[in-house]
Amino acid sequence: MQNIALTPGTEAAARRVISYLPCDAAATIRALAAKYHVAYTETPADVLAHHITRLSGDEVQLDETELLLLALRRAGHIDGLDAVRLLAAYLHRPTR
């Protein structure tokens, strides 16, 4: 992984974003999905995206939590910025 030098202003902004991230993003995503009765439903665009990605030589497999996050965004219960923040927190989680 490449180290990126941050300017003082950028570093402070990164710290603010990190402090915003929930401790357990997966639990937060599941709770929001339960609160709004949201479940992921595959769309024709999802199928097309899967095939295009596969044909390009990449294999992207979203897990249940990532699909719930996508469903919350599509349903309009969270905005794009919150979706990105939750995804970053979820992907940044410690591996077990």
NUFIKE-689109 format. One record per residue (C-alpha): residue number from 0; residue in three letters; chain; y, x, z. Coordinates in nm, 3 decimals, padded with zeros to 5 digits. Layout:
<rec><num>NUM</num><residuo>ALA</residuo><cadena>A</cadena><py>Y</py><px>X</px><pz>Z</pz></rec>
...
END
This chain:
<rec><num>0</num><residuo>MET</residuo><cadena>A</cadena><py>00.000</py><px>00.000</px><pz>00.000</pz></rec>
<rec><num>1</num><residuo>GLN</residuo><cadena>A</cadena><py>00.342</py><px>00.134</px><pz>-00.093</pz></rec>
<rec><num>2</num><residuo>ASN</residuo><cadena>A</cadena><py>00.604</py><px>00.170</px><pz>00.180</pz></rec>
<rec><num>3</num><residuo>ILE</residuo><cadena>A</cadena><py>00.937</py><px>00.013</px><pz>00.093</pz></rec>
<rec><num>4</num><residuo>ALA</residuo><cadena>A</cadena><py>01.256</py><px>00.144</px><pz>00.249</pz></rec>
<rec><num>5</num><residuo>LEU</residuo><cadena>A</cadena><py>01.467</py><px>-00.140</px><pz>00.382</pz></rec>
<rec><num>6</num><residuo>THR</residuo><cadena>A</cadena><py>01.841</py><px>-00.130</px><pz>00.422</pz></rec>
<rec><num>7</num><residuo>PRO</residuo><cadena>A</cadena><py>01.966</py><px>-00.228</px><pz>00.770</pz></rec>
<rec><num>8</num><residuo>GLY</residuo><cadena>A</cadena><py>02.070</py><px>-00.574</px><pz>00.644</pz></rec>
<rec><num>9</num><residuo>THR</residuo><cadena>A</cadena><py>01.739</py><px>-00.635</px><pz>00.468</pz></rec>
<rec><num>10</num><residuo>GLU</residuo><cadena>A</cadena><py>01.543</py><px>-00.517</px><pz>00.770</pz></rec>
<rec><num>11</num><residuo>ALA</residuo><cadena>A</cadena><py>01.732</py><px>-00.758</px><pz>00.996</pz></rec>
<rec><num>12</num><residuo>ALA</residuo><cadena>A</cadena><py>01.667</py><px>-01.043</px><pz>00.752</pz></rec>
<rec><num>13</num><residuo>ALA</residuo><cadena>A</cadena><py>01.297</py><px>-00.956</px><pz>00.741</pz></rec>
<rec><num>14</num><residuo>ARG</residuo><cadena>A</cadena><py>01.283</py><px>-00.960</px><pz>01.123</pz></rec>
<rec><num>15</num><residuo>ARG</residuo><cadena>A</cadena><py>01.445</py><px>-01.307</px><pz>01.127</pz></rec>
<rec><num>16</num><residuo>VAL</residuo><cadena>A</cadena><py>01.186</py><px>-01.440</px><pz>00.881</pz></rec>
<rec><num>17</num><residuo>ILE</residuo><cadena>A</cadena><py>00.897</py><px>-01.286</px><pz>01.074</pz></rec>
<rec><num>18</num><residuo>SER</residuo><cadena>A</cadena><py>01.026</py><px>-01.433</px><pz>01.402</pz></rec>
<rec><num>19</num><residuo>TYR</residuo><cadena>A</cadena><py>01.032</py><px>-01.777</px><pz>01.236</pz></rec>
<rec><num>20</num><residuo>LEU</residuo><cadena>A</cadena><py>00.667</py><px>-01.764</px><pz>01.135</pz></rec>
<rec><num>21</num><residuo>PRO</residuo><cadena>A</cadena><py>00.433</py><px>-01.971</px><pz>01.351</pz></rec>
<rec><num>22</num><residuo>CYS</residuo><cadena>A</cadena><py>00.173</py><px>-01.793</px><pz>01.561</pz></rec>
<rec><num>23</num><residuo>ASP</residuo><cadena>A</cadena><py>-00.109</py><px>-01.992</px><pz>01.408</pz></rec>
<rec><num>24</num><residuo>ALA</residuo><cadena>A</cadena><py>-00.002</py><px>-02.098</px><pz>01.061</pz></rec>
<rec><num>25</num><residuo>ALA</residuo><cadena>A</cadena><py>-00.342</py><px>-02.250</px><pz>00.981</pz></rec>
<rec><num>26</num><residuo>ALA</residuo><cadena>A</cadena><py>-00.318</py><px>-02.481</px><pz>01.282</pz></rec>
<rec><num>27</num><residuo>THR</residuo><cadena>A</cadena><py>00.038</py><px>-02.572</px><pz>01.185</pz></rec>
<rec><num>28</num><residuo>ILE</residuo><cadena>A</cadena><py>-00.068</py><px>-02.656</px><pz>00.829</pz></rec>
<rec><num>29</num><residuo>ARG</residuo><cadena>A</cadena><py>-00.365</py><px>-02.864</px><pz>00.949</pz></rec>
<rec><num>30</num><residuo>ALA</residuo><cadena>A</cadena><py>-00.144</py><px>-03.047</px><pz>01.201</pz></rec>
<rec><num>31</num><residuo>LEU</residuo><cadena>A</cadena><py>00.115</py><px>-03.132</px><pz>00.935</pz></rec>
<rec><num>32</num><residuo>ALA</residuo><cadena>A</cadena><py>-00.157</py><px>-03.255</px><pz>00.699</pz></rec>
<rec><num>33</num><residuo>ALA</residuo><cadena>A</cadena><py>-00.301</py><px>-03.475</px><pz>00.975</pz></rec>
<rec><num>34</num><residuo>LYS</residuo><cadena>A</cadena><py>00.042</py><px>-03.604</px><pz>01.076</pz></rec>
<rec><num>35</num><residuo>TYR</residuo><cadena>A</cadena><py>00.126</py><px>-03.710</px><pz>00.720</pz></rec>
<rec><num>36</num><residuo>HIS</residuo><cadena>A</cadena><py>-00.232</py><px>-03.809</px><pz>00.624</pz></rec>
<rec><num>37</num><residuo>VAL</residuo><cadena>A</cadena><py>-00.233</py><px>-03.560</px><pz>00.337</pz></rec>
<rec><num>38</num><residuo>ALA</residuo><cadena>A</cadena><py>-00.541</py><px>-03.429</px><pz>00.161</pz></rec>
<rec><num>39</num><residuo>TYR</residuo><cadena>A</cadena><py>-00.568</py><px>-03.208</px><pz>-00.144</pz></rec>
<rec><num>40</num><residuo>THR</residuo><cadena>A</cadena><py>-00.663</py><px>-03.379</px><pz>-00.470</pz></rec>
<rec><num>41</num><residuo>GLU</residuo><cadena>A</cadena><py>-00.727</py><px>-03.167</px><pz>-00.775</pz></rec>
<rec><num>42</num><residuo>THR</residuo><cadena>A</cadena><py>-00.504</py><px>-03.249</px><pz>-01.072</pz></rec>
<rec><num>43</num><residuo>PRO</residuo><cadena>A</cadena><py>-00.561</py><px>-03.182</px><pz>-01.443</pz></rec>
<rec><num>44</num><residuo>ALA</residuo><cadena>A</cadena><py>-00.296</py><px>-02.909</px><pz>-01.416</pz></rec>
<rec><num>45</num><residuo>ASP</residuo><cadena>A</cadena><py>-00.503</py><px>-02.743</px><pz>-01.140</pz></rec>
<rec><num>46</num><residuo>VAL</residuo><cadena>A</cadena><py>-00.809</py><px>-02.741</px><pz>-01.366</pz></rec>
<rec><num>47</num><residuo>LEU</residuo><cadena>A</cadena><py>-00.607</py><px>-02.593</px><pz>-01.652</pz></rec>
<rec><num>48</num><residuo>ALA</residuo><cadena>A</cadena><py>-00.455</py><px>-02.327</px><pz>-01.424</pz></rec>
<rec><num>49</num><residuo>HIS</residuo><cadena>A</cadena><py>-00.801</py><px>-02.234</px><pz>-01.297</pz></rec>
<rec><num>50</num><residuo>HIS</residuo><cadena>A</cadena><py>-00.933</py><px>-02.187</px><pz>-01.652</pz></rec>
<rec><num>51</num><residuo>ILE</residuo><cadena>A</cadena><py>-00.629</py><px>-01.989</px><pz>-01.767</pz></rec>
<rec><num>52</num><residuo>THR</residuo><cadena>A</cadena><py>-00.656</py><px>-01.762</px><pz>-01.463</pz></rec>
<rec><num>53</num><residuo>ARG</residuo><cadena>A</cadena><py>-01.030</py><px>-01.717</px><pz>-01.511</pz></rec>
<rec><num>54</num><residuo>LEU</residuo><cadena>A</cadena><py>-00.991</py><px>-01.639</px><pz>-01.881</pz></rec>
<rec><num>55</num><residuo>SER</residuo><cadena>A</cadena><py>-00.726</py><px>-01.378</px><pz>-01.802</pz></rec>
<rec><num>56</num><residuo>GLY</residuo><cadena>A</cadena><py>-00.983</py><px>-01.193</px><pz>-01.594</pz></rec>
<rec><num>57</num><residuo>ASP</residuo><cadena>A</cadena><py>-00.860</py><px>-01.300</px><pz>-01.252</pz></rec>
<rec><num>58</num><residuo>GLU</residuo><cadena>A</cadena><py>-01.049</py><px>-01.514</px><pz>-01.007</pz></rec>
<rec><num>59</num><residuo>VAL</residuo><cadena>A</cadena><py>-00.825</py><px>-01.699</px><pz>-00.765</pz></rec>
<rec><num>60</num><residuo>GLN</residuo><cadena>A</cadena><py>-00.999</py><px>-01.914</px><pz>-00.508</pz></rec>
<rec><num>61</num><residuo>LEU</residuo><cadena>A</cadena><py>-00.771</py><px>-02.101</px><pz>-00.266</pz></rec>
<rec><num>62</num><residuo>ASP</residuo><cadena>A</cadena><py>-00.926</py><px>-02.189</px><pz>00.066</pz></rec>
<rec><num>63</num><residuo>GLU</residuo><cadena>A</cadena><py>-00.899</py><px>-02.527</px><pz>00.241</pz></rec>
<rec><num>64</num><residuo>THR</residuo><cadena>A</cadena><py>-00.584</py><px>-02.432</px><pz>00.431</pz></rec>
<rec><num>65</num><residuo>GLU</residuo><cadena>A</cadena><py>-00.404</py><px>-02.309</px><pz>00.120</pz></rec>
<rec><num>66</num><residuo>LEU</residuo><cadena>A</cadena><py>-00.500</py><px>-02.631</px><pz>-00.062</pz></rec>
<rec><num>67</num><residuo>LEU</residuo><cadena>A</cadena><py>-00.362</py><px>-02.840</px><pz>00.226</pz></rec>
<rec><num>68</num><residuo>LEU</residuo><cadena>A</cadena><py>-00.037</py><px>-02.646</px><pz>00.207</pz></rec>
<rec><num>69</num><residuo>LEU</residuo><cadena>A</cadena><py>-00.019</py><px>-02.718</px><pz>-00.166</pz></rec>
<rec><num>70</num><residuo>ALA</residuo><cadena>A</cadena><py>-00.081</py><px>-03.088</px><pz>-00.099</pz></rec>
<rec><num>71</num><residuo>LEU</residuo><cadena>A</cadena><py>00.194</py><px>-03.098</px><pz>00.165</pz></rec>
<rec><num>72</num><residuo>ARG</residuo><cadena>A</cadena><py>00.439</py><px>-02.944</px><pz>-00.081</pz></rec>
<rec><num>73</num><residuo>ARG</residuo><cadena>A</cadena><py>00.340</py><px>-03.176</px><pz>-00.363</pz></rec>
<rec><num>74</num><residuo>ALA</residuo><cadena>A</cadena><py>00.377</py><px>-03.480</px><pz>-00.136</pz></rec>
<rec><num>75</num><residuo>GLY</residuo><cadena>A</cadena><py>00.728</py><px>-03.366</px><pz>-00.042</pz></rec>
<rec><num>76</num><residuo>HIS</residuo><cadena>A</cadena><py>00.660</py><px>-03.327</px><pz>00.329</pz></rec>
<rec><num>77</num><residuo>ILE</residuo><cadena>A</cadena><py>00.770</py><px>-02.963</px><pz>00.327</pz></rec>
<rec><num>78</num><residuo>ASP</residuo><cadena>A</cadena><py>01.015</py><px>-02.786</px><pz>00.101</pz></rec>
<rec><num>79</num><residuo>GLY</residuo><cadena>A</cadena><py>00.947</py><px>-02.476</px><pz>-00.107</pz></rec>
<rec><num>80</num><residuo>LEU</residuo><cadena>A</cadena><py>01.096</py><px>-02.235</px><pz>00.145</pz></rec>
<rec><num>81</num><residuo>ASP</residuo><cadena>A</cadena><py>00.885</py><px>-02.371</px><pz>00.431</pz></rec>
<rec><num>82</num><residuo>ALA</residuo><cadena>A</cadena><py>00.576</py><px>-02.361</px><pz>00.207</pz></rec>
<rec><num>83</num><residuo>VAL</residuo><cadena>A</cadena><py>00.639</py><px>-01.994</px><pz>00.129</pz></rec>
<rec><num>84</num><residuo>ARG</residuo><cadena>A</cadena><py>00.701</py><px>-01.913</px><pz>00.496</pz></rec>
<rec><num>85</num><residuo>LEU</residuo><cadena>A</cadena><py>00.385</py><px>-02.088</px><pz>00.607</pz></rec>
<rec><num>86</num><residuo>LEU</residuo><cadena>A</cadena><py>00.182</py><px>-01.922</px><pz>00.332</pz></rec>
<rec><num>87</num><residuo>ALA</residuo><cadena>A</cadena><py>00.322</py><px>-01.580</px><pz>00.428</pz></rec>
<rec><num>88</num><residuo>ALA</residuo><cadena>A</cadena><py>00.233</py><px>-01.640</px><pz>00.793</pz></rec>
<rec><num>89</num><residuo>TYR</residuo><cadena>A</cadena><py>-00.113</py><px>-01.761</px><pz>00.696</pz></rec>
<rec><num>90</num><residuo>LEU</residuo><cadena>A</cadena><py>-00.184</py><px>-01.466</px><pz>00.467</pz></rec>
<rec><num>91</num><residuo>HIS</residuo><cadena>A</cadena><py>-00.043</py><px>-01.223</px><pz>00.723</pz></rec>
<rec><num>92</num><residuo>ARG</residuo><cadena>A</cadena><py>-00.288</py><px>-01.341</px><pz>00.990</pz></rec>
<rec><num>93</num><residuo>PRO</residuo><cadena>A</cadena><py>-00.520</py><px>-01.084</px><pz>01.142</pz></rec>
<rec><num>94</num><residuo>THR</residuo><cadena>A</cadena><py>-00.863</py><px>-01.074</px><pz>00.980</pz></rec>
<rec><num>95</num><residuo>ARG</residuo><cadena>A</cadena><py>-01.159</py><px>-01.130</px><pz>01.207</pz></rec>
END
